[in-house]
Amino acid sequence: MRVAIFIDGSNLYFKLKSLEIKNLLSFHYRGMANLVAQKREIVGVTYYVGVVRAKLDDEYAQKLRFSQIRLFNHLSSKAQNIVVKKGYLMRVAGEKVHEKGVDVQIATDMLIGAYENLYDVAIVVSSDTDLIPAIQKITHLEKKVEYIGFSHQPSYGVMKHVSESRLLNLIDLEPFIVRV
């Protein structure tokens, strides 16, 4: 069975942070992908995220941008072999930042993959309910959609619409955490 894994990077980042997992620039994302694939053939792993933009005089934003570039390099390394697709971040109402374009990219790639028969199972690592219409269409096309969430913050909304759900916890993720 062929699986394609779609990772909402921002969603995953905040879930891992809430588990107090440090050093996410060294986290073994490919290992986590292998875990959720459960020995099935992985045809692709894609990580979607909004890109940090920073003015030259904004030290904090420059630091975030540099860390994100390091993350992109880590994800696209031979060891991880993960495709990175970028949306953008938009400042709204003063200081609040919203990610734009990422959910649409995930939904579009999932739908294209289903219509073009690129996978048998879409594995979605995202708790974003904005993906539900795409998930519903994909299941209507007789493809399976699996939700990977986290036991401390599951998305019951997404869980109602998928073929299968798996909730990870810190013990599941321990093998992929690099201690420094």
MDTraj code that builds the backbone (N, CA, C; nanometers):
import mdtraj as md
import numpy as np

residues = "MET ARG VAL ALA ILE PHE ILE ASP GLY SER ASN LEU TYR PHE LYS LEU LYS SER LEU GLU ILE LYS ASN LEU LEU SER PHE HIS TYR ARG GLY MET ALA ASN LEU VAL ALA GLN LYS ARG GLU ILE VAL GLY VAL THR TYR TYR VAL GLY VAL VAL ARG ALA LYS LEU ASP ASP GLU TYR ALA GLN LYS LEU ARG PHE SER GLN ILE ARG LEU PHE ASN HIS LEU SER SER LYS ALA GLN ASN ILE VAL VAL LYS LYS GLY TYR LEU MET ARG VAL ALA GLY GLU LYS VAL HIS GLU LYS GLY VAL ASP VAL GLN ILE ALA THR ASP MET LEU ILE GLY ALA TYR GLU ASN LEU TYR ASP VAL ALA ILE VAL VAL SER SER ASP THR ASP LEU ILE PRO ALA ILE GLN LYS ILE THR HIS LEU GLU LYS LYS VAL GLU TYR ILE GLY PHE SER HIS GLN PRO SER TYR GLY VAL MET LYS HIS VAL SER GLU SER ARG LEU LEU ASN LEU ILE ASP LEU GLU PRO PHE ILE VAL ARG VAL".split()
xyz = np.array([
    [0.0837, -0.1176, 0.0000],
    [0.0000, 0.0000, 0.0000],
    [0.0889, 0.1249, 0.0000],
    [0.0593, 0.2187, -0.0903],
    [0.1388, 0.3418, -0.1046],
    [0.0810, 0.4527, -0.0172],
    [0.1689, 0.5163, 0.0609],
    [0.1242, 0.6263, 0.1460],
    [0.1985, 0.7542, 0.1105],
    [0.1248, 0.8635, 0.1155],
    [0.1832, 0.9970, 0.1025],
    [0.1570, 1.0677, 0.2350],
    [0.2601, 1.1320, 0.2875],
    [0.2498, 1.1959, 0.4187],
    [0.2537, 1.3473, 0.4009],
    [0.1528, 1.4133, 0.4559],
    [0.1365, 1.5580, 0.4447],
    [0.1477, 1.6177, 0.5849],
    [0.2535, 1.6952, 0.6086],
    [0.2800, 1.7496, 0.7419],
    [0.2559, 1.9001, 0.7430],
    [0.1654, 1.9438, 0.8285],
    [0.1443, 2.0862, 0.8535],
    [0.2532, 2.1275, 0.9521],
    [0.3585, 2.1913, 0.9009],
    [0.4769, 2.2206, 0.9805],
    [0.4506, 2.3046, 1.1032],
    [0.3719, 2.4085, 1.0897],
    [0.3429, 2.4960, 1.2031],
    [0.2632, 2.4206, 1.3089],
    [0.1660, 2.3441, 1.2651],
    [0.0844, 2.2646, 1.3554],
    [0.1717, 2.1651, 1.4316],
    [0.2583, 2.0949, 1.3592],
    [0.3477, 1.9977, 1.4224],
    [0.4427, 2.0668, 1.5192],
    [0.4988, 2.1796, 1.4774],
    [0.5932, 2.2543, 1.5614],
    [0.5312, 2.2850, 1.6976],
    [0.4105, 2.3399, 1.6972],
    [0.3480, 2.3779, 1.8239],
    [0.3057, 2.2565, 1.9066],
    [0.2698, 2.1470, 1.8431],
    [0.2369, 2.0247, 1.9176],
    [0.3626, 1.9686, 1.9850],
    [0.4747, 1.9667, 1.9107],
    [0.5997, 1.9168, 1.9687],
    [0.6477, 2.0081, 2.0806],
    [0.6364, 2.1386, 2.0607],
    [0.6752, 2.2346, 2.1646],
    [0.5907, 2.2151, 2.2904],
    [0.4617, 2.1885, 2.2728],
    [0.3741, 2.1705, 2.3889],
    [0.4098, 2.0436, 2.4667],
    [0.4792, 1.9512, 2.4014],
    [0.5302, 1.8316, 2.4699],
    [0.6681, 1.8572, 2.5306],
    [0.7128, 1.9826, 2.5193],
    [0.8432, 2.0268, 2.5706],
    [0.9587, 1.9546, 2.5030],
    [0.9413, 1.9235, 2.3753],
    [1.0500, 1.8654, 2.2968],
    [1.1382, 1.9802, 2.2489],
    [1.2636, 1.9724, 2.2813],
    [1.3596, 2.0776, 2.2462],
    [1.4376, 2.0359, 2.1215],
    [1.5141, 2.1273, 2.0696],
    [1.6056, 2.1009, 1.9581],
    [1.5335, 2.0432, 1.8361],
    [1.4282, 2.1109, 1.7932],
    [1.3500, 2.0626, 1.6793],
    [1.4260, 2.0726, 1.5476],
    [1.5378, 2.1456, 1.5481],
    [1.6207, 2.1521, 1.4273],
    [1.6940, 2.0209, 1.4035],
    [1.6968, 1.9343, 1.5049],
    [1.7624, 1.8042, 1.4905],
    [1.6653, 1.6874, 1.5041],
    [1.5384, 1.7166, 1.5227],
    [1.4370, 1.6117, 1.5354],
    [1.4411, 1.5238, 1.4106],
    [1.4233, 1.3935, 1.4285],
    [1.4311, 1.2997, 1.3160],
    [1.2912, 1.2838, 1.2545],
    [1.2564, 1.3790, 1.1665],
    [1.1241, 1.3815, 1.1035],
    [1.1010, 1.2582, 1.0155],
    [1.2054, 1.2111, 0.9483],
    [1.1913, 1.0924, 0.8629],
    [1.1584, 0.9710, 0.9483],
    [1.2185, 0.9618, 1.0652],
    [1.1870, 0.8517, 1.1558],
    [1.0411, 0.8534, 1.1977],
    [0.9894, 0.9730, 1.2263],
    [0.8480, 0.9852, 1.2607],
    [0.7605, 0.9455, 1.1419],
    [0.8019, 0.9844, 1.0213],
    [0.7272, 0.9471, 0.9000],
    [0.7247, 0.7951, 0.8844],
    [0.8384, 0.7313, 0.9072],
    [0.8439, 0.5848, 0.8986],
    [0.7516, 0.5202, 1.0023],
    [0.7474, 0.5779, 1.1215],
    [0.6596, 0.5258, 1.2267],
    [0.5134, 0.5309, 1.1832],
    [0.4694, 0.6455, 1.1332],
    [0.3273, 0.6584, 1.0975],
    [0.2930, 0.5804, 0.9707],
    [0.3929, 0.5554, 0.8854],
    [0.3690, 0.4766, 0.7636],
    [0.3505, 0.3287, 0.7950],
    [0.3984, 0.2841, 0.9093],
    [0.3819, 0.1457, 0.9545],
    [0.4249, 0.0435, 0.8491],
    [0.5460, 0.0590, 0.8010],
    [0.6093, -0.0347, 0.7063],
    [0.5437, -0.0385, 0.5689],
    [0.4574, 0.0573, 0.5399],
    [0.4013, 0.0675, 0.4052],
    [0.4956, 0.1518, 0.3194],
    [0.4799, 0.1424, 0.1887],
    [0.5663, 0.2159, 0.0959],
    [0.5354, 0.3657, 0.1019],
    [0.6370, 0.4446, 0.1348],
    [0.6210, 0.5901, 0.1391],
    [0.6546, 0.6456, 0.0013],
    [0.5566, 0.7094, -0.0629],
    [0.5798, 0.7677, -0.1956],
    [0.6157, 0.9154, -0.1867],
    [0.6002, 0.9743, -0.0701],
    [0.6385, 1.1138, -0.0519],
    [0.6072, 1.1632, 0.0874],
    [0.6953, 1.2494, 0.1366],
    [0.6723, 1.3189, 0.2630],
    [0.6911, 1.4668, 0.2339],
    [0.5883, 1.5453, 0.2607],
    [0.5952, 1.6884, 0.2333],
    [0.5635, 1.7653, 0.3606],
    [0.6464, 1.8657, 0.3869],
    [0.6357, 1.9514, 0.5053],
    [0.5968, 2.0902, 0.4570],
    [0.4837, 2.1398, 0.5025],
    [0.4297, 2.2686, 0.4581],
    [0.4437, 2.3703, 0.5708],
    [0.4923, 2.4902, 0.5365],
    [0.5121, 2.5909, 0.6415],
    [0.5164, 2.7314, 0.5827],
    [0.4726, 2.8275, 0.6619],
    [0.4837, 2.9683, 0.6240],
    [0.6262, 3.0157, 0.6459],
    [0.6769, 3.0945, 0.5525],
    [0.8157, 3.1411, 0.5584],
    [0.8246, 3.2689, 0.6414],
    [0.9222, 3.2716, 0.7316],
    [0.9491, 3.3909, 0.8114],
    [1.0203, 3.4927, 0.7233],
    [0.9656, 3.6127, 0.7198],
    [1.0323, 3.7231, 0.6502],
    [1.0772, 3.8204, 0.7574],
    [1.1933, 3.8815, 0.7365],
    [1.2461, 3.9688, 0.8407],
    [1.3126, 4.0921, 0.7816],
    [1.2846, 4.2058, 0.8427],
    [1.3547, 4.3285, 0.8060],
    [1.4959, 4.3199, 0.8625],
    [1.5888, 4.3835, 0.7951],
    [1.7288, 4.3770, 0.8370],
    [1.7501, 4.4260, 0.9797],
    [1.6725, 4.5226, 1.0243],
    [1.6922, 4.5784, 1.1586],
    [1.6125, 4.5050, 1.2670],
    [1.5424, 4.3996, 1.2315],
    [1.4633, 4.3226, 1.3273],
    [1.5424, 4.1984, 1.3682],
    [1.6162, 4.2132, 1.4790],
    [1.7062, 4.1064, 1.5237],
    [1.6323, 3.9764, 1.5553],
    [1.5193, 3.9876, 1.6247],
    [1.4428, 3.8689, 1.6620],
    [1.3926, 3.7949, 1.5381],
    [1.3353, 3.8689, 1.4440],
    [1.2838, 3.8063, 1.3216],
    [1.3972, 3.7463, 1.2392],
    [1.5129, 3.8114, 1.2383],
    [1.6286, 3.7573, 1.1661],
    [1.6726, 3.6243, 1.2282],
    [1.6681, 3.6184, 1.3608],
    [1.7045, 3.4939, 1.4304],
    [1.6063, 3.3821, 1.3938],
    [1.4761, 3.4145, 1.3935],
    [1.3744, 3.3159, 1.3543],
    [1.3960, 3.2695, 1.2105],
    [1.4248, 3.3655, 1.1231],
    [1.4467, 3.3346, 0.9813],
    [1.5661, 3.2408, 0.9640],
    [1.6746, 3.2708, 1.0354],
    [1.7941, 3.1870, 1.0276],
    [1.7640, 3.0452, 1.0774],
    [1.6901, 3.0338, 1.1876],
    [1.6533, 2.9014, 1.2404],
    [1.5668, 2.8257, 1.1405],
    [1.4764, 2.8973, 1.0744],
    [1.3896, 2.8318, 0.9768],
    [1.4701, 2.7822, 0.8564],
    [1.5669, 2.8595, 0.8120],
    [1.6537, 2.8158, 0.7013],
    [1.7286, 2.6893, 0.7417],
    [1.7766, 2.6851, 0.8652],
    [1.8444, 2.5644, 0.9142],
    [1.7485, 2.4452, 0.9152],
    [1.6235, 2.4691, 0.9549],
    [1.5231, 2.3622, 0.9542],
    [1.4994, 2.3125, 0.8120],
    [1.4846, 2.4042, 0.7170],
    [1.4633, 2.3644, 0.5772],
    [1.5798, 2.2802, 0.5268],
    [1.7016, 2.3201, 0.5606],
    [1.8199, 2.2431, 0.5198],
    [1.8189, 2.1044, 0.5835],
    [1.7791, 2.0978, 0.7095],
    [1.7708, 1.9694, 0.7802],
    [1.6662, 1.8785, 0.7140],
    [1.5480, 1.9333, 0.6876],
    [1.4402, 1.8537, 0.6282],
    [1.4765, 1.8018, 0.4897],
    [1.5451, 1.8837, 0.4112],
    [1.5773, 1.8438, 0.2736],
    [1.7098, 1.7690, 0.2631],
    [1.7737, 1.7412, 0.3766],
    [1.8990, 1.6652, 0.3752],
    [1.8732, 1.5224, 0.3278],
    [1.9797, 1.4537, 0.2891],
    [1.9655, 1.3142, 0.2448],
    [1.9066, 1.2263, 0.3548],
    [1.9445, 1.2534, 0.4791],
    [1.8968, 1.1715, 0.5911],
    [1.7459, 1.1852, 0.6118],
    [1.6918, 1.3047, 0.5913],
    [1.5487, 1.3278, 0.6134],
    [1.4682, 1.3069, 0.4856],
    [1.5188, 1.3579, 0.3726],
    [1.4556, 1.3414, 0.2406],
    [1.3078, 1.3818, 0.2419],
    [1.2837, 1.5044, 0.2876],
    [1.1479, 1.5568, 0.2968],
    [1.1375, 1.6804, 0.2084],
    [1.0317, 1.6870, 0.1293],
    [1.0068, 1.8033, 0.0435],
    [0.9463, 1.9135, 0.1300],
    [0.9979, 2.0353, 0.1151],
    [0.9449, 2.1501, 0.1884],
    [0.8676, 2.2378, 0.0905],
    [0.7421, 2.2672, 0.1245],
    [0.6612, 2.3598, 0.0444],
    [0.6254, 2.4780, 0.1330],
    [0.6426, 2.5976, 0.0767],
    [0.6342, 2.7185, 0.1579],
    [0.5116, 2.8030, 0.1270],
    [0.4468, 2.8453, 0.2332],
    [0.3439, 2.9479, 0.2266],
    [0.4081, 3.0762, 0.2750],
    [0.3290, 3.1639, 0.3306],
    [0.3874, 3.2861, 0.3846],
    [0.3174, 3.3250, 0.5136],
    [0.3828, 3.4136, 0.5872],
    [0.3273, 3.4648, 0.7113],
    [0.2845, 3.6083, 0.6878],
    [0.1681, 3.6438, 0.7388],
    [0.1153, 3.7777, 0.7187],
    [0.0843, 3.8391, 0.8546],
    [0.1371, 3.9586, 0.8765],
    [0.1118, 4.0285, 1.0026],
    [-0.0280, 4.0907, 0.9976],
    [-0.1075, 4.0600, 1.0984],
    [-0.2449, 4.1093, 1.1055],
    [-0.2642, 4.1765, 1.2415],
    [-0.3376, 4.2853, 1.2427],
    [-0.3715, 4.3551, 1.3677],
    [-0.2481, 4.3842, 1.4527],
    [-0.1545, 4.4545, 1.3945],
    [-0.0351, 4.4941, 1.4691],
    [0.0713, 4.3872, 1.4689],
    [0.0775, 4.3093, 1.5761],
    [0.1857, 4.2120, 1.5927],
    [0.1450, 4.0682, 1.5636],
    [0.0172, 4.0388, 1.5583],
    [-0.0275, 3.9004, 1.5380],
    [0.0060, 3.8532, 1.3963],
    [0.0600, 3.7327, 1.3858],
    [0.1016, 3.6777, 1.2567],
    [0.0149, 3.5566, 1.2236],
    [-0.0321, 3.5507, 1.0996],
    [-0.1115, 3.4371, 1.0524],
    [-0.0419, 3.3730, 0.9335],
    [-0.0450, 3.2404, 0.9312],
    [0.0105, 3.1660, 0.8188],
    [-0.0916, 3.1667, 0.7056],
    [-0.0450, 3.1902, 0.5847],
    [-0.1346, 3.1962, 0.4689],
    [-0.0849, 3.1016, 0.3598],
    [-0.1786, 3.0368, 0.2935],
    [-0.1459, 2.9546, 0.1781],
    [-0.1086, 2.8111, 0.2084],
    [-0.0826, 2.7794, 0.3332],
    [-0.0355, 2.6451, 0.3681],
    [-0.1487, 2.5428, 0.3600],
    [-0.2628, 2.5723, 0.4206],
    [-0.3761, 2.4782, 0.4174],
    [-0.4204, 2.4507, 0.2743],
    [-0.4217, 2.5550, 0.1927],
    [-0.4615, 2.5395, 0.0522],
    [-0.3624, 2.4496, -0.0210],
    [-0.2321, 2.4680, 0.0055],
    [-0.1307, 2.3818, -0.0583],
    [-0.1487, 2.2367, -0.0170],
    [-0.1707, 2.2135, 0.1118],
    [-0.1892, 2.0758, 0.1602],
    [-0.3120, 2.0137, 0.0932],
    [-0.4242, 2.0837, 0.0981],
    [-0.5483, 2.0313, 0.0394],
    [-0.5320, 2.0056, -0.1101],
    [-0.4687, 2.0989, -0.1801],
    [-0.4485, 2.0840, -0.3249],
    [-0.3619, 1.9627, -0.3557],
    [-0.2504, 1.9487, -0.2848],
    [-0.1614, 1.8345, -0.3089],
    [-0.2295, 1.7021, -0.2754],
    [-0.3085, 1.7001, -0.1686],
    [-0.3817, 1.5784, -0.1331],
    [-0.4807, 1.5415, -0.2434],
    [-0.5537, 1.6404, -0.2928],
    [-0.6536, 1.6149, -0.3973],
    [-0.5891, 1.5737, -0.5290],
    [-0.4823, 1.6420, -0.5691],
    [-0.4118, 1.6049, -0.6928],
    [-0.3617, 1.4610, -0.6818],
    [-0.3014, 1.4279, -0.5677],
    [-0.2512, 1.2923, -0.5470],
    [-0.3604, 1.1875, -0.5551],
    [-0.4773, 1.2205, -0.5019],
    [-0.5904, 1.1265, -0.5071],
    [-0.6403, 1.1103, -0.6500],
    [-0.6616, 1.2209, -0.7200],
    [-0.7122, 1.2149, -0.8574],
    [-0.6129, 1.1485, -0.9525],
    [-0.4834, 1.1705, -0.9300],
    [-0.3816, 1.1131, -1.0189],
    [-0.3331, 0.9765, -0.9712],
    [-0.3988, 0.9214, -0.8697],
    [-0.3662, 0.7894, -0.8161],
    [-0.2186, 0.7779, -0.7768],
    [-0.1676, 0.8805, -0.7097],
    [-0.0282, 0.8807, -0.6660],
    [-0.0094, 0.8081, -0.5334],
    [-0.1179, 0.7848, -0.4625],
    [-0.1117, 0.7151, -0.3341],
    [-0.2417, 0.6385, -0.3110],
    [-0.2352, 0.5452, -0.2159],
    [-0.3547, 0.4730, -0.1718],
    [-0.4084, 0.5317, -0.0413],
    [-0.3147, 0.5830, 0.0398],
    [-0.3490, 0.6385, 0.1706],
    [-0.2796, 0.7734, 0.1872],
    [-0.3571, 0.8745, 0.2236],
    [-0.3008, 1.0049, 0.2606],
    [-0.2905, 1.0075, 0.4123],
    [-0.1704, 1.0317, 0.4621],
    [-0.1505, 1.0454, 0.6063],
    [-0.1341, 1.1943, 0.6346],
    [-0.2248, 1.2473, 0.7151],
    [-0.2276, 1.3905, 0.7426],
    [-0.1804, 1.4159, 0.8853],
    [-0.0678, 1.4862, 0.8973],
    [-0.0166, 1.5261, 1.0281],
    [-0.0564, 1.6727, 1.0457],
    [-0.1798, 1.6926, 1.0836],
    [-0.2357, 1.8263, 1.1030],
    [-0.3667, 1.8124, 1.1776],
    [-0.3905, 1.9045, 1.2674],
    [-0.5174, 1.9060, 1.3405],
    [-0.6094, 2.0148, 1.2877],
    [-0.5795, 2.0648, 1.1695],
    [-0.6517, 2.1777, 1.1119],
    [-0.7814, 2.1326, 1.0457],
    [-0.8928, 2.1777, 1.0991],
    [-1.0231, 2.1389, 1.0451],
    [-1.0511, 2.2011, 0.9082],
    [-0.9703, 2.2978, 0.8652],
    [-0.9856, 2.3534, 0.7299],
    [-0.9632, 2.2471, 0.6227],
    [-0.8974, 2.1372, 0.6594],
    [-0.8690, 2.0306, 0.5629],
    [-0.9865, 1.9334, 0.5454],
    [-1.0894, 1.9463, 0.6264],
    [-1.2011, 1.8504, 0.6223],
    [-1.2667, 1.8398, 0.4846],
    [-1.2959, 1.9490, 0.4129],
    [-1.3567, 1.9320, 0.2798],
    [-1.2696, 1.8493, 0.1846],
    [-1.1387, 1.8703, 0.1869],
    [-1.0488, 1.7904, 0.1021],
    [-1.0493, 1.6449, 0.1474],
    [-1.0467, 1.6230, 0.2776],
    [-1.0500, 1.4866, 0.3319],
    [-1.1780, 1.4154, 0.2878],
    [-1.2906, 1.4843, 0.2952],
    [-1.4181, 1.4242, 0.2542],
    [-1.4165, 1.3860, 0.1064],
    [-1.3634, 1.4725, 0.0225],
    [-1.3589, 1.4436, -0.1213],
    [-1.2675, 1.3243, -0.1490],
    [-1.1543, 1.3191, -0.0814],
    [-1.0582, 1.2101, -0.1021],
    [-1.1189, 1.0762, -0.0595],
    [-1.1901, 1.0733, 0.0520],
    [-1.2548, 0.9479, 0.0932],
    [-1.3671, 0.9109, -0.0034],
    [-1.4337, 1.0107, -0.0603],
    [-1.5365, 0.9855, -0.1628],
    [-1.4742, 0.9217, -0.2877],
    [-1.3469, 0.9534, -0.3135],
    [-1.2744, 0.8945, -0.4267],
    [-1.2197, 0.7559, -0.3932],
    [-1.2618, 0.7031, -0.2781],
    [-1.2242, 0.5693, -0.2316],
    [-1.0764, 0.5561, -0.1977],
    [-1.0176, 0.6662, -0.1540],
    [-0.8831, 0.6643, -0.0968],
    [-0.9001, 0.6717, 0.0544],
    [-0.8025, 0.6216, 0.1257],
    [-0.8065, 0.6308, 0.2711],
    [-0.7305, 0.7559, 0.3150],
    [-0.7783, 0.8144, 0.4224],
    [-0.7098, 0.9273, 0.4842],
    [-0.6909, 0.8931, 0.6314],
    [-0.5667, 0.9001, 0.6764],
    [-0.5355, 0.8741, 0.8164],
    [-0.4912, 1.0039, 0.8822],
    [-0.5409, 1.0259, 1.0012],
    [-0.5055, 1.1447, 1.0796],
    [-0.4029, 1.1055, 1.1837],
    [-0.2937, 1.1793, 1.1878],
    [-0.1949, 1.1636, 1.2939],
    [-0.2041, 1.2877, 1.3807],
    [-0.2446, 1.2674, 1.5046],
    [-0.2556, 1.3774, 1.5990],
    [-0.1749, 1.3464, 1.7236],
    [-0.2049, 1.4185, 1.8286],
    [-0.1305, 1.4036, 1.9532],
    [-0.2291, 1.3846, 2.0671],
    [-0.1993, 1.2876, 2.1532],
    [-0.2951, 1.2469, 2.2559],
    [-0.3308, 1.3604, 2.3510],
    [-0.2421, 1.4569, 2.3698],
    [-0.2711, 1.5663, 2.4627],
    [-0.3528, 1.6791, 2.3979],
    [-0.3639, 1.6798, 2.2636],
    [-0.4413, 1.7831, 2.1936],
    [-0.4983, 1.7268, 2.0632],
    [-0.5867, 1.6277, 2.0701],
    [-0.6403, 1.5701, 1.9460],
    [-0.7409, 1.6639, 1.8791],
    [-0.7591, 1.6465, 1.7499],
    [-0.8617, 1.7210, 1.6768],
    [-0.9784, 1.6257, 1.6511],
    [-1.0785, 1.6337, 1.7362],
    [-1.1944, 1.5465, 1.7198],
    [-1.2691, 1.5787, 1.5910],
    [-1.2621, 1.7043, 1.5479],
    [-1.3251, 1.7434, 1.4218],
    [-1.2662, 1.6685, 1.3043],
    [-1.1330, 1.6620, 1.2968],
    [-1.0665, 1.5887, 1.1886],
    [-1.0921, 1.4392, 1.2045],
    [-1.0853, 1.3908, 1.3273],
    [-1.1004, 1.2469, 1.3526],
    [-1.2339, 1.1925, 1.3019],
    [-1.3384, 1.2736, 1.3032],
    [-1.4708, 1.2286, 1.2582],
    [-1.4764, 1.2016, 1.1083],
    [-1.3798, 1.2524, 1.0327],
    [-1.3891, 1.2470, 0.8866],
    [-1.2840, 1.1587, 0.8198],
    [-1.2003, 1.0925, 0.8973],
    [-1.0927, 1.0127, 0.8383],
    [-1.1201, 0.8638, 0.8522],
    [-1.0447, 0.7854, 0.7755],
    [-1.0590, 0.6398, 0.7784],
    [-1.0026, 0.5811, 0.9071],
    [-0.8970, 0.6446, 0.9569],
    [-0.8266, 0.5928, 1.0737],
    [-0.7547, 0.7079, 1.1421],
    [-0.7407, 0.6985, 1.2740],
    [-0.6688, 0.8003, 1.3509],
    [-0.5638, 0.7337, 1.4374],
    [-0.4554, 0.8062, 1.4578],
    [-0.3534, 0.7607, 1.5515],
    [-0.3069, 0.8819, 1.6296],
    [-0.3085, 0.8698, 1.7604],
    [-0.2650, 0.9788, 1.8467],
    [-0.1303, 0.9430, 1.9075],
    [-0.0320, 1.0253, 1.8782],
    [0.1030, 1.0032, 1.9286],
    [0.1192, 1.0695, 2.0647],
    [0.2133, 1.0162, 2.1417],
    [0.2483, 1.0786, 2.2690],
    [0.4003, 1.0883, 2.2777],
    [0.4486, 1.1414, 2.3869],
    [0.5922, 1.1629, 2.4027],
    [0.6713, 1.0328, 2.3922],
    [0.6178, 0.9245, 2.4439],
    [0.6879, 0.7953, 2.4377],
    [0.7057, 0.7511, 2.2924],
    [0.6037, 0.7719, 2.2085],
    [0.6142, 0.7373, 2.0659],
    [0.7246, 0.8167, 1.9974],
    [0.7426, 0.9416, 2.0400],
    [0.8354, 1.0331, 1.9726],
    [0.9775, 1.0281, 2.0274],
    [0.9969, 0.9674, 2.1440],
    [1.1299, 0.9608, 2.2071],
    [1.2417, 0.9189, 2.1117],
    [1.2224, 0.8146, 2.0287],
    [1.3329, 0.7710, 1.9424],
    [1.3787, 0.8764, 1.8407],
    [1.2988, 0.9794, 1.8181],
    [1.3291, 1.0777, 1.7142],
    [1.3832, 1.2085, 1.7705],
    [1.3957, 1.2131, 1.9030],
    [1.4456, 1.3331, 1.9695],
    [1.5962, 1.3208, 1.9855],
    [1.6676, 1.4207, 1.9361],
    [1.8134, 1.4238, 1.9495],
    [1.8461, 1.5041, 2.0743],
    [1.9111, 1.4417, 2.1680],
    [1.9506, 1.5088, 2.2932],
    [2.0871, 1.5741, 2.2738],
    [2.0977, 1.6963, 2.3232],
    [2.2277, 1.7667, 2.3137],
    [2.2805, 1.7997, 2.4496],
])
top = md.Topology()
chain = top.add_chain()
for i, resn in enumerate(residues, 1):
    res = top.add_residue(resn, chain, resSeq=i)
    for name in ("N", "CA", "C"):
        top.add_atom(name, md.element.get_by_symbol(name[0]), res)
traj = md.Trajectory(xyz[None], top)
